[in-house]
Amino acid sequence: MTIAGCERDLPICPISDTMDIAGFVMLGDVEITKASAAALLKCCPEHDVVVTAETKGIPLAYEMARQGCGRYIVARKSVKAYMRNPIHVEVNSITTDHMQELYLAEDDYKGLKDKRVLIVDDVISTGESLAAMEKLVERFDGNIVGRASVLAEGDAKDRKDIIYLEPLPMFSHEK
């Protein structure tokens, strides 16, 4: 598959008895992270801060902030000792087998008020992680100006409210 000019062989990963997905992980892939961030920034609206969910979207959010607005926030999957007054929302992702929670600390959510926020992730599939991040941002009066990902799979590739570089194939089969 070609993503932002980078060729990658993606493994096929089963997610159910009848569905496989092409596995995409940016973690550790500096070339694709830099190229994807640059390509997305060309398509995304102006923003003051990038928001992502822990873990796989972190390199993308960092690189987009480094190349662009200079600031990013990570919604964490658990409360950390350093987090003052954390607030959370629940999320159910296709790649996780249980309900998760996303947390923002006070220092982060105070920085969202009246800011132009770009929400990013590596892959958008069901949109559940995206919806959870939207709830957090809106709860603290951030102004969501865009939603972006490197790849979109399933019904997400038909959404008009997200910006993405390439569709990620899904493979259905009979058991």
matplotlib code that plots the C-alpha trace (Angstrom):
import matplotlib.pyplot as plt

x = [0.0, 1.2, 0.6, 1.9, 4.3, 5.7, 5.3, 4.3, 3.3, 0.6, -0.2, -3.7, -5.1, -8.3, -10.7, -13.6, -14.6, -15.8, -13.6, -9.9, -8.3, -5.0, -2.9, -1.4, 0.8, 2.8, 4.7, 8.4, 7.9, 9.4, 9.3, 5.6, 4.8, 6.6, 5.2, 1.7, 1.8, 3.0, 0.3, -2.5, -1.4, -1.9, -5.5, -6.5, -7.9, -5.9, -5.9, -4.4, -4.0, -4.0, -5.8, -5.4, -6.1, -3.4, -1.4, -1.2, -2.1, 0.6, 3.4, 1.1, -0.2, 3.4, 4.6, 1.6, 2.1, 5.9, 5.3, 2.3, 0.7, 3.3, 0.9, -0.8, -2.8, -3.1, -6.3, -5.0, -6.5, -5.9, -5.4, -1.7, -0.4, 0.6, -2.9, -4.8, -8.6, -8.9, -12.2, -13.1, -15.5, -16.1, -15.1, -15.5, -13.0, -12.9, -9.3, -10.0, -12.2, -13.6, -14.9, -12.2, -12.1, -10.2, -9.0, -7.8, -6.1, -7.0, -3.9, -4.9, -8.6, -8.1, -6.1, -9.0, -11.3, -12.0, -9.2, -9.4, -8.9, -7.9, -8.7, -6.3, -5.8, -3.9, -7.0, -10.7, -12.9, -16.1, -15.6, -16.0, -12.6, -13.2, -16.6, -15.1, -12.4, -15.1, -17.0, -13.9, -13.1, -16.7, -17.1, -14.3, -15.5, -12.9, -13.9, -13.5, -12.3, -11.4, -11.0, -8.2, -6.5, -3.9, -6.3, -10.1, -11.6, -15.1, -17.9, -15.5, -14.1, -17.5, -17.8, -17.7, -16.6, -13.2, -10.0, -7.8, -5.1, -6.0, -8.8, -7.6, -9.0, -11.2, -11.7, -14.9, -15.1, -17.2, -16.1]
y = [0.0, 3.5, 6.1, 9.7, 8.4, 5.6, 2.0, -0.5, -4.1, -4.3, -7.6, -9.0, -9.3, -11.1, -9.0, -11.5, -14.8, -13.1, -10.0, -9.2, -5.8, -4.6, -3.8, -0.3, 0.9, 4.2, 3.6, 3.4, 4.4, 7.9, 8.1, 7.5, 9.6, 12.7, 12.2, 11.6, 14.6, 16.9, 15.5, 15.9, 19.5, 20.5, 19.4, 20.4, 23.7, 26.1, 25.1, 26.0, 22.6, 18.9, 16.4, 12.6, 9.5, 7.4, 5.5, 5.0, 8.6, 10.1, 10.2, 11.7, 14.4, 15.2, 15.5, 17.6, 19.9, 20.1, 20.9, 23.1, 24.7, 23.8, 22.2, 18.8, 17.1, 13.4, 11.9, 9.2, 5.7, 5.8, 8.3, 9.0, 10.2, 13.6, 14.3, 16.9, 16.7, 14.3, 14.1, 11.1, 9.8, 6.2, 4.7, 1.3, 0.8, -1.9, -2.8, -3.2, -6.0, -3.9, -0.5, 2.0, 5.5, 8.5, 11.1, 14.7, 16.4, 19.9, 21.4, 20.0, 20.7, 24.3, 24.8, 23.9, 26.7, 28.8, 27.1, 25.8, 22.0, 19.5, 15.9, 13.3, 9.5, 7.0, 5.2, 6.0, 3.0, 2.9, 6.5, 5.7, 7.0, 10.1, 10.6, 10.3, 12.9, 15.2, 14.9, 15.8, 18.8, 20.1, 19.6, 22.2, 24.6, 23.8, 24.6, 21.5, 22.7, 19.3, 15.5, 13.8, 10.5, 8.8, 6.0, 5.4, 1.9, 0.5, 3.1, 5.8, 6.1, 7.4, 10.1, 13.7, 15.1, 13.6, 14.2, 11.1, 10.1, 6.6, 4.0, 0.9, -2.3, -4.6, -8.2, -10.1, -13.9, -16.8, -19.0]
z = [0.0, -0.7, 2.1, 1.7, -0.9, 1.3, 0.2, 3.0, 3.1, 5.7, 7.5, 7.3, 10.8, 11.9, 14.1, 14.1, 12.6, 9.5, 9.1, 8.6, 8.4, 7.0, 10.1, 10.2, 13.0, 12.8, 16.0, 15.1, 11.5, 11.3, 7.6, 7.2, 10.3, 8.8, 5.4, 6.6, 8.9, 6.0, 3.6, 6.2, 7.1, 3.4, 3.6, 7.2, 8.3, 10.5, 14.1, 17.4, 18.9, 17.8, 20.0, 19.8, 21.8, 23.4, 21.9, 18.1, 17.2, 19.4, 16.8, 14.2, 16.6, 17.7, 14.1, 13.0, 15.9, 15.2, 11.6, 12.3, 15.3, 17.9, 20.4, 20.9, 23.7, 24.3, 25.8, 28.1, 28.6, 32.3, 35.1, 35.8, 39.1, 37.7, 36.3, 38.3, 38.2, 35.3, 33.4, 31.2, 28.5, 27.5, 24.1, 22.4, 19.6, 16.9, 17.8, 21.6, 23.0, 26.0, 26.9, 27.4, 29.0, 27.7, 30.2, 30.0, 32.9, 34.1, 32.5, 29.2, 29.2, 30.4, 27.2, 25.0, 25.7, 22.6, 20.7, 17.2, 17.6, 15.0, 16.1, 14.6, 14.8, 12.8, 11.5, 11.8, 11.6, 13.6, 14.7, 18.4, 19.4, 17.3, 19.0, 22.4, 21.6, 20.3, 23.6, 25.6, 23.4, 23.3, 27.0, 27.5, 24.9, 22.2, 18.7, 16.5, 13.1, 11.6, 12.0, 10.3, 10.0, 7.9, 6.9, 7.0, 6.9, 6.6, 6.5, 7.7, 4.2, 3.0, 5.7, 4.5, 7.9, 8.0, 6.1, 5.4, 3.0, 1.9, 2.5, 4.5, 3.1, 5.1, 4.1, 4.9, 4.6, 5.6, 8.4]

ax = plt.figure().add_subplot(projection="3d")
ax.plot(x, y, z, "-o")
ax.set_aspect("equal")
plt.show()
